[in-house]
Amino acid sequence: MNGKKVLITGASGFIGSTAVDKALELGYETWAGIRATSSRRYLQDERIRFIDLYYGDKEKLKEQLRQFRDKHGRFDHVIHIAGLTKALRKPDFDRVNYLYTRNLAEALMETDSLADSFVLMSSLGVMGTGDETGYTPIGADHIPNPNTAYGKSKLKAENYLKSLTGFPWLILRPTGVYGPRDSDYLILMKTVKNGLAVGAGLRKQMLSFIYSDDLVRVIFTLIEKGIRQKEYHVADGDCYTDSEFNALVQRALRRKHVVRFKVPLFLVSLAAFVCEKGGALLGSATTLNTDKYRIMKQRNWTCDIAPLQSDIDFVPVYRLEEGVNKTVAWYREQGWL
């Protein structure tokens, strides 16, 4: 044990559970913030300590943190990954991604429960549409202009943390995160396995990626170097067309032949609208919705990671082809593919 306590919220999820694994590897006293009803499938290590925090009620949250601090001491680091990526109602994004973040930050300050750093897992989606003509990477100095309810809620959380005097915030904006335990890219991989390589939109789309292990390595490298009150775009530094990405997936799946076609954006938009309305009638959030359509519509998801390279000498362990191969292998081991 390195003697330091870390709280990782959203610990039952894909990125959260990967961060828990890394924290344990580095010797942290690791507290997994999960709901009592959340799955512990990826949280089986006996060293993990669990805590169920009431983000929606600041007074209850403050009382929990006071009791925790009196018994265990302050958290050295909080890595706030919990959040919504899809929602039945647009206001839910603000409630979970912004208000819960605000409640947690304020409760930590008001109970003196945070010693060192607060990492917010944001998203490249806060930047909005980039250069779709020359495909210039989205720079760290670009002004955020999100065009989705999800991106707007994340930006509100970012701006609130930055407004707090002396608060040790650190903001990460990862691009497309993939790796073992992820279910979003699994949908695409299943489609390719079934012989279809589908693209949204007729124009070229440039994509960027970060393997989950590389993302959590970035988190811990930054906090251990003592870097605070900075924001970073996080990607592996390479960029790919959507067709190149599909071809990598096809090779990883050892699928010799696929039917390739592009779906015009107006049809994607229509499908997203229908799925969203259908989900509302059934009372469940759908993966394809009008917010997701705006993400699929965006043609340029490349970003500049020079600040990350400069500050921590970041070099990804996993380039896309190796990462996709490892992800596919994991899916097969689990019987997902």
C-alpha positions as CSV (number, residue, x, y, z in Angstrom):
1,M,0.0,0.0,0.0
2,N,1.2,3.5,-0.8
3,G,-0.8,4.9,2.1
4,K,-3.1,7.1,0.0
5,K,-6.8,6.8,-0.3
6,V,-8.6,7.2,-3.7
7,L,-12.3,7.3,-4.3
8,I,-13.4,6.2,-7.8
9,T,-17.0,7.0,-8.6
10,G,-18.8,5.0,-11.3
11,A,-16.6,2.1,-10.3
12,S,-18.9,-0.6,-11.6
13,G,-18.7,0.7,-15.2
14,F,-16.2,0.0,-18.0
15,I,-13.8,2.9,-17.3
16,G,-14.4,3.0,-13.5
17,S,-13.6,-0.7,-13.0
18,T,-10.5,-0.4,-15.1
19,A,-9.4,2.6,-12.9
20,V,-10.0,0.5,-9.8
21,D,-7.7,-2.2,-11.2
22,K,-5.0,0.4,-11.8
23,A,-5.4,1.9,-8.3
24,L,-5.0,-1.5,-6.7
25,E,-1.9,-2.2,-8.8
26,L,-0.4,1.1,-7.6
27,G,-1.1,0.3,-4.0
28,Y,-3.8,2.8,-3.2
29,E,-6.4,2.2,-0.5
30,T,-9.2,1.9,-3.1
31,W,-12.7,3.0,-2.4
32,A,-15.2,2.0,-5.2
33,G,-18.2,4.4,-5.3
34,I,-21.1,2.3,-6.5
35,R,-24.9,2.0,-5.9
36,A,-26.0,-0.9,-3.7
37,T,-27.8,-2.3,-6.8
38,S,-24.8,-2.0,-9.1
39,S,-23.1,-5.0,-10.5
40,R,-19.8,-6.0,-8.9
41,R,-18.8,-8.3,-11.7
42,Y,-15.5,-6.5,-12.3
43,L,-15.0,-5.6,-8.7
44,Q,-14.1,-9.0,-7.1
45,D,-10.7,-8.1,-5.6
46,E,-10.9,-8.5,-1.8
47,R,-8.9,-5.3,-1.3
48,I,-11.6,-3.1,-2.8
49,R,-13.7,-1.1,-0.3
50,F,-17.2,0.0,-1.2
51,I,-19.1,3.1,-0.5
52,D,-22.6,4.1,-1.8
53,L,-22.8,7.9,-1.9
54,Y,-26.0,10.0,-2.2
55,Y,-24.9,12.5,-4.9
56,G,-28.5,13.7,-5.3
57,D,-28.8,15.0,-1.7
58,K,-25.9,17.3,-0.7
59,E,-26.8,17.3,3.0
60,K,-26.9,13.5,3.2
61,L,-23.7,13.4,1.2
62,K,-22.0,15.8,3.6
63,E,-23.0,13.6,6.6
64,Q,-21.7,10.5,4.8
65,L,-18.4,12.2,4.1
66,R,-18.1,13.6,7.7
67,Q,-18.6,10.1,9.1
68,F,-16.0,8.7,6.6
69,R,-13.5,11.4,7.4
70,D,-13.9,10.8,11.2
71,K,-13.3,7.1,10.7
72,H,-10.9,6.8,7.9
73,G,-9.4,10.3,7.2
74,R,-9.7,12.4,4.1
75,F,-9.5,11.0,0.5
76,D,-6.3,11.9,-1.1
77,H,-7.8,11.8,-4.6
78,V,-11.3,11.6,-6.0
79,I,-11.6,10.3,-9.6
80,H,-15.2,11.2,-10.6
81,I,-16.2,8.9,-13.5
82,A,-19.9,8.4,-12.6
83,G,-22.2,10.0,-15.1
84,L,-24.8,9.5,-17.8
85,T,-24.0,8.9,-21.5
86,K,-27.6,8.2,-22.5
87,A,-30.8,9.3,-20.9
88,L,-34.5,8.9,-21.3
89,R,-35.0,12.7,-20.7
90,K,-32.5,15.4,-21.7
91,P,-32.7,17.1,-18.2
92,D,-31.3,13.9,-16.7
93,F,-27.9,14.7,-18.2
94,D,-27.8,18.0,-16.3
95,R,-29.0,16.4,-13.1
96,V,-26.4,13.6,-13.1
97,N,-23.4,15.0,-15.0
98,Y,-23.6,18.6,-13.6
99,L,-25.6,18.7,-10.4
100,Y,-24.2,15.5,-8.9
101,T,-20.7,16.7,-9.7
102,R,-21.4,20.0,-8.1
103,N,-22.9,18.4,-5.0
104,L,-19.9,16.1,-4.6
105,A,-17.3,18.9,-5.0
106,E,-19.1,21.2,-2.6
107,A,-19.6,18.4,0.0
108,L,-15.9,17.5,-0.2
109,M,-14.9,21.1,0.4
110,E,-17.5,21.8,3.1
111,T,-16.5,18.7,5.1
112,D,-12.7,19.0,4.4
113,S,-12.8,15.5,3.0
114,L,-10.4,16.0,0.1
115,A,-6.6,16.3,0.5
116,D,-5.1,16.5,-2.9
117,S,-7.0,16.3,-6.3
118,F,-10.4,15.9,-7.9
119,V,-10.3,14.4,-11.4
120,L,-13.4,14.9,-13.6
121,M,-13.9,12.5,-16.4
122,S,-15.3,14.7,-19.1
123,S,-15.5,14.1,-22.8
124,L,-14.1,15.4,-26.1
125,G,-17.8,16.0,-26.8
126,V,-17.7,19.2,-24.9
127,M,-15.8,20.8,-27.8
128,G,-18.6,20.4,-30.3
129,T,-18.1,20.3,-34.1
130,G,-14.5,20.8,-35.2
131,D,-12.9,21.7,-38.6
132,E,-14.9,19.5,-41.1
133,T,-13.2,21.0,-44.1
134,G,-9.4,20.8,-43.5
135,Y,-9.8,18.3,-40.6
136,T,-7.5,20.3,-38.3
137,P,-7.3,18.5,-34.9
138,I,-9.4,20.0,-32.1
139,G,-6.9,22.0,-30.0
140,A,-6.7,22.4,-26.3
141,D,-7.0,26.1,-26.9
142,H,-10.3,25.8,-28.9
143,I,-13.3,27.2,-27.2
144,P,-15.8,24.5,-26.2
145,N,-19.1,24.7,-28.1
146,P,-21.0,21.4,-27.4
147,N,-23.9,20.5,-29.6
148,T,-25.3,17.6,-27.5
149,A,-27.2,17.6,-24.2
150,Y,-24.5,15.2,-22.9
151,G,-21.7,17.6,-24.0
152,K,-23.4,20.6,-22.5
153,S,-23.9,18.9,-19.2
154,K,-20.2,17.9,-19.0
155,L,-19.2,21.5,-19.9
156,K,-21.4,22.9,-17.1
157,A,-19.6,20.5,-14.7
158,E,-16.2,21.6,-16.0
159,N,-17.0,25.3,-15.7
160,Y,-18.3,24.9,-12.2
161,L,-15.2,23.2,-11.0
162,K,-13.0,25.8,-12.6
163,S,-15.0,28.6,-10.8
164,L,-14.1,27.2,-7.4
165,T,-11.3,29.2,-5.8
166,G,-8.4,26.9,-4.8
167,F,-10.2,23.7,-5.7
168,P,-7.7,21.0,-7.1
169,W,-9.6,20.1,-10.2
170,L,-8.1,18.2,-13.1
171,I,-10.2,17.7,-16.3
172,L,-9.8,14.9,-18.8
173,R,-11.6,14.9,-22.2
174,P,-11.1,11.5,-23.7
175,T,-12.0,10.7,-27.2
176,G,-13.6,7.3,-28.1
177,V,-12.6,4.9,-25.3
178,Y,-12.5,1.2,-26.1
179,G,-11.2,-2.0,-24.5
180,P,-12.3,-5.0,-22.5
181,R,-15.6,-4.6,-20.7
182,D,-16.9,-1.9,-23.1
183,S,-20.3,-2.6,-24.6
184,D,-20.6,0.4,-27.0
185,Y,-18.0,-0.7,-29.6
186,L,-19.2,-4.2,-29.2
187,I,-22.3,-3.3,-31.2
188,L,-20.1,-2.3,-34.2
189,M,-17.9,-5.4,-33.9
190,K,-21.0,-7.6,-33.9
191,T,-22.2,-5.9,-37.1
192,V,-18.8,-6.5,-38.8
193,K,-18.8,-10.1,-37.6
194,N,-22.2,-10.5,-39.2
195,G,-20.7,-9.3,-42.5
196,L,-21.6,-5.7,-42.6
197,A,-19.4,-2.6,-42.3
198,V,-21.7,0.4,-41.9
199,G,-20.7,4.0,-41.9
200,A,-22.9,7.0,-41.0
201,G,-22.8,9.7,-43.6
202,L,-21.4,9.8,-47.1
203,R,-18.5,12.2,-46.4
204,K,-15.2,11.1,-44.8
205,Q,-15.2,10.9,-41.0
206,M,-12.0,11.1,-39.0
207,L,-11.9,9.3,-35.7
208,S,-9.5,9.1,-32.7
209,F,-9.3,6.5,-29.9
210,I,-7.8,5.7,-26.6
211,Y,-7.5,2.2,-25.1
212,S,-9.0,2.0,-21.6
213,D,-5.7,1.0,-19.9
214,D,-3.9,3.9,-21.4
215,L,-6.6,6.3,-20.2
216,V,-6.4,5.2,-16.6
217,R,-2.6,5.3,-16.8
218,V,-2.9,9.0,-17.8
219,I,-5.1,9.7,-14.8
220,F,-2.7,8.3,-12.3
221,T,0.4,9.7,-13.9
222,L,-1.1,13.2,-13.8
223,I,-2.2,13.0,-10.2
224,E,1.1,11.5,-9.0
225,K,3.0,14.3,-10.8
226,G,0.9,16.8,-8.9
227,I,-0.6,18.4,-11.9
228,R,-3.7,20.4,-11.0
229,Q,-6.1,22.9,-12.5
230,K,-5.4,21.9,-16.1
231,E,-7.5,20.2,-18.8
232,Y,-6.4,17.7,-21.4
233,H,-7.7,16.0,-24.5
234,V,-6.8,12.3,-24.2
235,A,-6.3,10.2,-27.3
236,D,-3.5,7.9,-28.6
237,G,-2.3,10.5,-31.0
238,D,-3.3,8.8,-34.2
239,C,-6.3,9.3,-36.4
240,Y,-8.3,7.0,-38.7
241,T,-11.2,7.2,-41.2
242,D,-14.3,5.3,-40.2
243,S,-13.5,2.9,-43.1
244,E,-10.0,2.3,-41.7
245,F,-11.4,1.5,-38.3
246,N,-13.9,-0.9,-39.7
247,A,-11.0,-2.6,-41.7
248,L,-9.0,-3.0,-38.4
249,V,-12.0,-4.6,-36.8
250,Q,-12.5,-6.9,-39.8
251,R,-8.9,-8.1,-39.6
252,A,-9.2,-8.7,-35.8
253,L,-12.3,-10.8,-36.3
254,R,-10.7,-12.7,-39.2
255,R,-13.7,-11.9,-41.3
256,K,-12.5,-12.2,-45.0
257,H,-15.5,-10.5,-46.7
258,V,-17.9,-7.8,-45.6
259,V,-20.5,-5.7,-47.3
260,R,-19.5,-2.1,-47.0
261,F,-22.1,0.7,-47.2
262,K,-22.7,4.2,-46.0
263,V,-26.0,5.3,-44.6
264,P,-27.0,8.9,-45.6
265,L,-27.3,11.1,-42.5
266,F,-30.9,12.0,-43.1
267,L,-31.8,8.3,-42.7
268,V,-29.6,8.0,-39.5
269,S,-31.4,11.1,-38.2
270,L,-34.8,9.5,-38.9
271,A,-33.8,6.3,-37.2
272,A,-32.4,8.1,-34.2
273,F,-35.7,10.1,-33.8
274,V,-37.8,6.9,-34.1
275,C,-35.6,5.0,-31.6
276,E,-35.8,7.9,-29.1
277,K,-39.6,8.2,-29.3
278,G,-39.9,4.4,-29.1
279,G,-37.7,4.4,-26.0
280,A,-39.7,7.1,-24.4
281,L,-42.9,5.1,-24.9
282,L,-41.2,2.0,-23.4
283,G,-39.6,4.0,-20.6
284,S,-36.0,3.1,-21.4
285,A,-33.1,5.1,-22.8
286,T,-31.9,3.9,-26.2
287,T,-28.3,3.7,-27.6
288,L,-29.4,5.4,-30.8
289,N,-31.1,8.7,-30.1
290,T,-31.0,12.3,-31.3
291,D,-28.0,13.1,-29.1
292,K,-26.1,10.2,-30.4
293,Y,-27.0,11.2,-34.0
294,R,-25.2,14.5,-33.5
295,I,-22.1,12.6,-32.4
296,M,-22.4,10.3,-35.4
297,K,-22.9,13.2,-37.7
298,Q,-19.7,15.0,-36.6
299,R,-17.0,14.4,-39.3
300,N,-13.8,15.3,-37.3
301,W,-13.0,13.6,-34.0
302,T,-9.3,14.2,-34.1
303,C,-7.7,16.1,-31.3
304,D,-4.3,17.6,-30.3
305,I,-2.7,15.8,-27.4
306,A,0.5,17.9,-27.4
307,P,-0.1,19.2,-23.8
308,L,-0.3,15.7,-22.5
309,Q,2.8,14.7,-24.3
310,S,4.6,17.7,-23.0
311,D,3.5,17.4,-19.4
312,I,3.8,13.7,-18.8
313,D,5.7,12.4,-21.9
314,F,2.6,10.5,-22.8
315,V,3.1,7.6,-25.3
316,P,0.3,5.1,-25.6
317,V,1.1,1.5,-24.8
318,Y,-1.6,0.4,-27.1
319,R,-2.0,1.6,-30.7
320,L,-5.4,1.0,-32.2
321,E,-4.7,-2.3,-34.0
322,E,-3.2,-4.0,-31.0
323,G,-5.9,-2.6,-28.8
324,V,-8.7,-3.8,-31.1
325,N,-7.1,-7.2,-31.2
326,K,-6.9,-7.4,-27.4
327,T,-10.5,-6.2,-27.1
328,V,-11.8,-8.7,-29.6
329,A,-9.9,-11.5,-27.9
330,W,-11.5,-10.5,-24.5
331,Y,-15.0,-10.4,-26.1
332,R,-14.5,-13.9,-27.4
333,E,-13.3,-15.2,-24.0
334,Q,-16.5,-13.8,-22.5
335,G,-18.7,-15.3,-25.2
336,W,-19.8,-11.8,-26.3
337,L,-18.7,-12.4,-29.9
